[in-house]
Amino acid sequence: MSPHPCIPHPPYPCSHVPIPMPPCLIISMSPCPRVQITTSPCPCVSMSLSPSHVFLSPYLHCPHIPQFGRTEVIDNSLNPDFLHKFVLDYCFEERQNLRFDLYDVDSKSPDLSKHDFLGQAFCTLGEIVGSAGSRLEKPLTGIPGKKCGTIILLAEELGNCRDVATLQFCANKLDKKDFFGKSDPFMVFYRSNEDGTFTICHKTEVVRNTLNPVWAAFAIPVRALCNGDHDRAIKVEVYDWDRDGSHDFIGEFTTSYRELARGQSHFNVYEVVNPRKKMKKKKYLNSGTVTLLSFTVEAEHTFLDYIKGGTQLNFTVAIDFTASNGNPSQPTSLHYLSPFQLNAYSLALRAVGDIIQDYDSDKMFPALGFGAKVPPDGHVSHEFPLNGDASNPACHGIAGVLEAYQRSLRHVQLYGPTNFAPVVNHVARSAATVLDGSQYFVLLIITDGVISDMAQTKEAIVNAAKLPMSIIIVGVGQAEFDAMVELDGDDIRISSRGKVAERDIVQFVPFRDYMTGGPGAGLSMAGLAREVLAEIPDQLLSYMKARGIKPHPHPSHVP
């Protein structure tokens, strides 16, 4: 047999230079969802995660890829089902490159070079998760002229106490603390820690001037309430609110999640006890009682639940063709097409698109331009198709979008002004036709300048916030982007004509923040992708939750 063909990794062709993404392994606790990967086909599987690829030239070989783990060995089988799972952190906003190597084990040696190489498969974690039912079949390659079979990869999210509890309490005959009135009671909940200390996890609202308050129902993640331990103590303190912050302690009681889960019953009527009063007064019984009125619990759906249930991400790109970008034939232009490196527009498109494309099954991406004079009559357009087909502006794959963009530069005249509203409304019209949660739309706007139609864009974004849609804006060049920060809405939710956007759906990132050492010196594409994509999962969830849309059942897997 020929020597192992996959170390070092063969060079990627120019149009598929991978985004430099570091792997995100399970080493310690992490906020990322955890997924486990199940493999099915051959006698032994070795899995590797590729390290960061250095984006210097399209022909650079990748460095050695460290091994992440191995399955067990299954004897005498050409169609094995492995029990061993590979557990990783899943990060939507990162390109997590994976490689699976398969071997026929001939001895007990741990050295893979001592065994027969049967084939290999390359993919990203996003490809597995984004496939129907999170089940991906890949042909095995690596041995010239030989069919090596197929590997089946299945990703599943590991449960991590995703339940959310909703509780409501009332109290009766609490101590009177105010001289001129009754009391203004509120409650504070504490989760106990391993070392015997307590951490605050919830505070109710204040109910004014009553000794018999009924507090509003509140929702709290079960992990926040008890860290997943149903028998862990939960301490509740009851206070009388004072304007100066010196709240008067009424009393306390302890319970547990297991007790609360019994719901409304005599088990969940608690005496509120003030330990100091109890020590001083022999006839002291309590300072009132607190009763659990209702308790419900339901699973909190995750981004992966929706993706696995079939939700598709539809990606549209809109590129700024205004004259402020400079003459595309000059190296100083942001649109200059160098034979040696991608320009800022192409890099931003690839950083975002190479990740999102894993979640779109048909890999067809509408691509629009704005701010140019277009043929044949030279009129100014703010939503022209880069592929020249107004009836179907979709391009095949990110490579197709890049090709259409480069072709458009040769046929249109850069002009102006910089109007966003037309492309926002273009995508919003598509999103408005699919409100059932089966599709979610992501618009990437890449621009160099100060927006000209601020009022119209604000109105378009406020309207789009009701739809299954998010907007990413990447600012290239050295312009001031104050208006983009306003559109982002992280600090103040965007509004138009007195209406406030239902959700924050805009993320703005200046491209220059991810350049290292100036143009041409390097780019943290991983950092750029992480920053612009990090909010997409929560924005998708906010839409689904606001509309009461639950994920579809996961498709069953047919062997």
N, C-alpha and C positions, 0 to 999 in steps of 0.2 A: 504493500500500500504506500501511496505517496505520503510525504511528511504532512503533518497537520497544517492545513492551509489557512488557518484563521488568526494566527498571531505573527506579526501584527495585523490588525484589521486592514483589509484592502481599502485603497483610497475611494472616497465617494466622488461621483461625477459632480461637475460644477453646479448643476441645478439642484443638487441634493446635499449641499454642504450642511451638516447638522448644526443646530444651535448648540453652543457650548453650555450644557446644563450639568451641574454637579448632581450625582445621585443622592437620594434622600433615604438613607437606610434606617431601619429600626435599631437604634442603639440605646436610646433612653426615651422617656415620655415626650411626646410631641403633640402639638395641636393638629397636625395633619391626620386625616382619616387613615386607618390601617387597612390594607388589602392583603389577601393571601392569594397566591397564584398556584393553581393546580395544573400539572402537565400530564399529557397522555401521548406517548407512543412508544419509546424504545427501551432497551435494556438499562441505560443509565443516563441521567440528564445532569449536566453541569450548567449553572446559570451564572452569568456575569453581568455587571452593570458598567456601562462605559463611563470613563471619567470625562472631564471637560475636554472638548476638542478645541484646539487653538485655531481661530479663524484668521489665518494669515494668507493662505492661498488655497485654491480648490484642490490641489494635488498633494497636500501635506498628508503623510501617513498618520493615523491615530496612534497614540502611545499604547503601551501594553494595557490590556483590560484586566483588572483584578477579578478573581473568582469570588462569587458571593455565597454559593452553597451547592450542594449536590443532593440528588434524590437517593433513595435506597436502590439496591440492585434487585431486579426481578429476573429470575432464572428462566431460560428457555421460552421466551415469549416474543412474538413480533408485534403484538398489540397490547402492551402492558398498560395498567392504570396505576399510577403512582399514588401512594399515600402521603408522601412528604410534601409539605406546602412551603413555598417561599413567601415570607412575610416582609412587606415593605411599607414605608410611609408613602401615601399617594398625595402628590401635589399637582393640582390641575394646572397651575401657572408655570410648571416646569416641564421640560422635555426630558423624560427619564428613559434613557436608552438601555435596552436589554439585549442580551445575546444568550441563546441556549445552544450548548454543544452536546452532542449525543455520542455515546461510546458503547461498544461491546466489551464487557469486562472479561478479561482472560485470566486474571490472577488477583491476589489480595493487595497488590501494590497500589499505594495512593497516587503514584505518578501517572498522570493521564497519558503521557507519551508511551507508556508500556501497554496501552490498550488500543483496540481498533477504533478509529474515528469513523462515525456513521453519517455525520451531517450536522448542520447548524441552521439556526434561524435567527433573524434580527427583527426587532420591533421596538415600539415604545410602550410604556405602561399605559399611556393614553390610548393607543391603538386597541389594546385589550379591553380596557374599560369602555371605550366608545363603540365597540362592536356590539351587534345585536345580542342582548342577554349577557354582555361582557364575556363572550366566548369567541375566540379568534383561532382560525385554522391557518397555519402557515406551511408552505412547502419547505422541506429540508433541502439545503444546498450545501456546496462545499467540496463535492467530489466531481470533477469534470467528467461529463458524459454519462453520469449515472443518476437515476432517479432514487432519491434517498427516502421517500415517504413523506409523511405529514405529521406535524406536531399540533396538538390542540391545547390551547391555553385558556384557562378560565379564571377570572378575577372575582373575588367576593370580598365585600366589606366586612371587617370584623366588628361585631357588636361591642359597644363600649358604653353601656348604660345610657342609651339615647332617650329614655323616657322623660316626659315632662309631666309633673304633677300640678293639678289645679286645686287649690284649697280655699275654703272660706270659714271664718271664725266669727263668733260673737262672744260677748262677756255679760256677766250678770252680777250686780251688786258689788262693783269695784269700790275700793276705798275712795272717799271724797278727799281731794287734795287741795282744792282751790278755796280760798277764804270767801270770795264773793260768788262762787259758782259751784259747779260739781267738779268734774275732772275732764281733761281732754286726752283720752287714752290712745296710745299706740303700742304696738308690739314689735320686738326685735328678736329675730331667730338666729341661733348660732349652731354651727356644725362642730362636733367634737373632733379633735385631732388625735393622732396616735400617741402624742406625748401628754395627753390630758388637758391641753389648752383648748380654747374655743375660738372659732373664726366666724365673724358675722356673715350671714348669707342672705338675709332679707329683712326689710323693715316695712311695716304696713304704713298706710296713711294715718293721719290724726283724725279722730272723730270728736268734734267739739262738744263740750258741755253736756256730758252724759255719763252715767255710771253703768249703763247697759248698752254699750256700743255694738254695732254690727259692721264689721269691716268688709270692704269689697273683696271679692274673690281675686286671687293672684296665682300666676303660673310661675313655676320654678323648676329648672332641670333637677332631676333626682340626684345626679352626681354632685350638684351644688349643695343639696340639702343633706346628703349623707355619704357622699363620695362612693356610692354604689354599695355600701354596707348597710343593709336594711335594719340591723340591730344596733347600729351606732347611736349614741345618745344625741338628742336634739334638745338644746336648752332654749326656752322662750322667756324673755323678760317683758314685763308690762310696765309702762311708764305713763305719767301724766305730763303732757307737753307744756313747757313754759317758754314764753317768747324770748327770754334772755339765754336760752340754751341750757339752763340748770334744771333739766327735767327731773321730776320727783319719781323715785322708784316705788312702784306699787307692790310688785311681787314677781315670782317666777315659778315655772314648772318645767319638768323634763318629759320627753316622750321619745319615740323612735319612728322611723319610717314604717316599720312593720305595724306598729300600733295605729298610726294615722291611716294606713291602708285599709283598716277595718271599716272606715267610713263613719257616718253618723251613728253613734250608739253610746251606751253608758260607759263603754271603755274610753271614749274620747270626750269626757267631761273632766276638766282638770281644775284642782284647787290651786289658786294663785297664792303663794305663800311668801311672806316677807320674813326671812330668817331672823332678823334683829327683833322684830315684834314677837315672834314665836319664843325667843329666848327671854324676853322681858315680861311677857304677859302669860300667866298660867292658863287663862281661859280663852286665849287666842285660838281661833280655828283656821281662818284664812282671810285673805283680802279680796274675796270674790271668786268667781269661777269663770273659766273660759271653755267654750263648747265648740267642737268642730261641727260645722253645719253641713259641709259637703266635701267630698274628696273624689277626684277622678284622675286617671293617668292615661296617657296615650304616647305612642312612640313619636319622636320628632323625626320627620323625614329629612334625609340628607341629599346633597347634590348628587351623590352616587346612586341613590335610590331612583331619582328621576332619569339619570342617564341609562341606568340598567333597565329601567322600565320603557325605554325607547325614545325619550326626548332627544331631539336632534338640535345641534347648534348650527344656525344658518349664518354664515359669515359674509359680510359685504365690505368692500374697501372703497373709500372715496379719496381721491388724490387731488391736491391743490396744483392747478396749472396757471396760477396768476403770474404776471410779469415780474413781480418782486423776487421770484426765485432766481432770476438772472437768465441770460441767454444759454440754453442747453448745450450749445456748441462750445462754450467757454468753460475751462476747468474750474472757474470760480462759482459756477452755477450749482445750485443744490440739485438740479436735474441732470448734471453732466454725466454722461455714460462713459466711464473710464473702462478701457480694456483690461485693467488690472484689479479693480475692486468695485464693489457695489456702492452706489450712492446712498445718502441717508434715507431717502424714500424707500429704496429697495431693501435696505437693512431693517428698517422698522416694519415693513410689510412681512418680511421673512420671519423676524423674531416672534411676531404675534401669530401669523398665519400657519407656521409650521406646527404650532401646538393646537390651535383650534381645528385644523383640518382633520385631526383624529376623531372628532366628534360629529362629523358630517359624512354620512354614508356615501353620497353621490359625488363628493369632492368637486362640486360645481359652485363657483363663487362669483356672484355679481361684482363687477368692478366698474366704478364710475369716476369721471373727472369733473372738475368744476373750475370756472374762471378762465376759460379759453375761448378763442374764436375757432369754430369748427367748420370743416367743409360740408357741403360744397359752396355755401353762400357766405361763409365767414361770420355768421351771427354768434354772439356770445352765449355760451351755455353753462349752466351750473349743475347739470346732471347728465352729461353725455356718456355713452357706453365706451369703455376703452377698446372693446373688440369691434366697434363700429356697428353692432347689431342692436338697435333700440328695442326690438321685440324680445330679445333674449341676451342681456348683457353678461351672462354667466360665462366664466372661463374655467377650463379644466385644471384644477389643482393650483397651488400657489405658483408653480412654474408657469402656468398658463396666464395667470394674472400679471406676472413680471414681464412676460413676452408682450402682452397686450399693452401694458404701460409703456414699454420701450418703443413699441410701434407707434403709439399715439403721439409720442414726443416728436416724431418725424412728420406728422400730418396736421397737427394743430398749431395755432399761434397763441403763445402765452399772453394773457391779457388781464382781466379783472372785472369786478372787485372780488373780494373774498366772502362769498355767501355760503353759509352752512345749511340754512333752512331747507333748500330744495332736496339735498341728499338725505337729510334727517326725515323729511316727509316721504321721500321715496321708499325708504325702508319701513317707515311706520305704516304705509299703505299695505305692504306685504304682511307685516306683523298683525294688522287688524283683521286679517282674514283667517288667522289661526290662533284662536284664543283658548284652546282646550288643553294647553300644556304639552302638546306633542312636538312643538317647535319653539325655539327661543332664538331671537335674532340679535346678532352682535354687529354693530357698525364701527369700522375703524376709519377715522378721518385723519389723514396726514397732511399737515399744513405748515406754512412758513410764516404766516403773517397775522396781522391784527384783523379780527373779524369785522365785516362791514354791515352785516344785517343782524345786529345783536338782538333787537326787539323781536324780530321774526323767529330767530333761532331759539330764544327763550320760550316763546309760545309753542314752537314745535316740540321742544324738549318736555315742557309741562304736559302736553298732549300725549307724547310718547311714553311718559312715565306710567300711564295706565295700561300699556301694552307689554307683551312679552319681548322686551327689547332693552339692550344696553348700548352705550356709546363710549368708545375709546377715542381720545384725541391725543395724537403725538405731535408735538410742536418741534419742527426742525429749523435749524438756523439760529441766528443770534438776536431775533426780534424780542420785544417785551411781550409776554403772554398774560398780562394781568386779566384780560377778559376771559381767557380760558380757565383761569383759577376760579373766577366767578361762576362759570358754567359748571365746574366740578361739583360745587354744592356741598363739600365736606363740612364747612363751617356754617354756612347759611344756605338752607334749602332754596333752590331756584324758584322764582315765581314770575308770573306774567298776568297782567290785567287783574290783579287781585287774587289769582288762583295760585296756590302753592303746589309744586310737584308732589304727587303721591309718594314717589320713591326717589332716592338718589340713584340715577342711572348713568351718570357721566363720570369718567375717570380721565384726568388730563396728566400727561407726563411730558416734560421737556426732554427731547432727545439728547441735548448736549450734556445733561447730567450723567449720561452713561458712556460718554466718550472718555477714553483714558489717554491723556497726553496730547489731545488735539486731533483734528481730522486726519484720518489715515493711520494714526498711531495705534488704534485699537478701539474696541467697543465691547462693553459688557452686555452682550445680547441676552444672556441669562438674566441679568439684573433688570434690563428693560422689559423683558417678557414677564418676569415676576411682578413688577410694579404695575403694568397695565392690565394684567389678567387676574390679579389677586382678588378683586372685588366681584368678578363675574359669578362665582358660585353663590355668594350671598345675595346678589341682585336677582339671580334666577329664583332662589328660594323665597325672597320677599314677594315676588310676583305670584308664585304658586300659592303661598300662604294667604296673601290678600284676596285671592280669588277662590280659596278653598279647594284647590286642585291637588289631588293626591296622586302619587306616582302609580303608573299602571303596574299590575303584577309582573314580576320578572318572567320572561319567556322560559318555558321548560327546555331542558337540554336533551336533545336526542342524540344518542351515541352514533 
